[in-house]
Amino acid sequence: MSGATIISGSRVPLLLVTVCLTAMGGFPLMPGQPAPGGLAETGQSPASAAKTPTRTELTLQVSKIAGTAHFHHLHLNSTDPEGAIKFYTSKFDCERARFAGLMDAVWAQSSWLLFNKVAQPPAWEPISAIWHFGWGAEDMQATYKKQVDSGTQFFTPMTQLGPNFYYAYVQSPDRALIELNTADHHHFGHLHLFSQDPIKAAEFYITYCGAKPRNGSWPPPSEPRFRGDVQIGPSASLMLDNVNIIIYPVQYSLKQYAAYWKPGETALVSTKDRAVDHVGISFDNVDQAVEQMRADGIKVTQEVKSVAGGKIKYAFIEGPDSIRIELIEGRAHKD
């Protein structure tokens, strides 16, 4: 088809869909947010953010299973799940709830934070595919002061990146990184990843997980981009339901977090057993999702399993950059 962008590497039947996107001045923008991760992290200026959005229609090919895919959960490892639940529900816009009526968890608007109890503090350093996740703040200065006054620990203090834009990284009791940033809401809003190849990784999430490009064109520029001497591109920004998935090149981590890397190492480590262990994506039919991914050469690390009398049906795959992804049947909902 003339003008179609084909997602490479797919050997399974594909469903042709037309995606109507909003181009927001080239930014990897979140809804209601000037720039996730900060204007400085996008390599753009505050003035660029004010450009008038334009409409661009793109034709993408995605797998059939992507049509039923939704963001379901983040699963964290914690030495004290009860303490972790109290931390998140007291610091951010979310609430305690029972997941599948079986376990205490955190409900954040339309998806879950789930917790697995571990004996030892999990590794947390930003050298895996999962960098951080985050919430918005309408008044970042007031929010930051409230957090500081309540004893919140920050990995990165509040930083101003424009006349009205601020961000900071909170560190949870298990040392997971959580971004707070200026937005027109205070909800859970984004997941920021690292990748050896951000564009190829983004194609995976588009093809199999139902994500859609946030920017107005695809693919994004493939040339390296820098802010000072720190590489910030190529990068990608996607939307999956209300979650903005932003993908940065691993070179950013290698430069900014050099102290956490062993000499000579450049490959991102598996997310398994780390502070943020995996991402959960739901499908209407998890058996079908697993078989389609397997047929396309994606590594299935745990076969489909049903627990709790059939209430939970799931499997695991290895996604781009050794990210652990759970495929779970049924869209996230709060009982």
Protein Blocks (a to p, Z undefined) as FASTA:
>chain_A
ZZiacdehiabdcdddddddddehhiacdehiabghijklnopafklmmpccdddddddd
ddfklmmgccfbdcdddfblmlmmmmmmmmmgcddddehhlaccddehjaccdddddfbd
cdfbfcbfblbdcdddfblmlmmmmmmmnopacfbdcddfbfkbccdddddfkopacddd
ddfbfbdfbdcdddfblmlmmmmmmmmnopacfbfbdcddfbdcdehjacfbdcddddeh
jbccddddfklmmmmmmmmpcehiabdcdfehpablbacdddfblmlmmmmmmmnopacf
bdcddeehhlaccdddddehhiacdddehiaddZZ
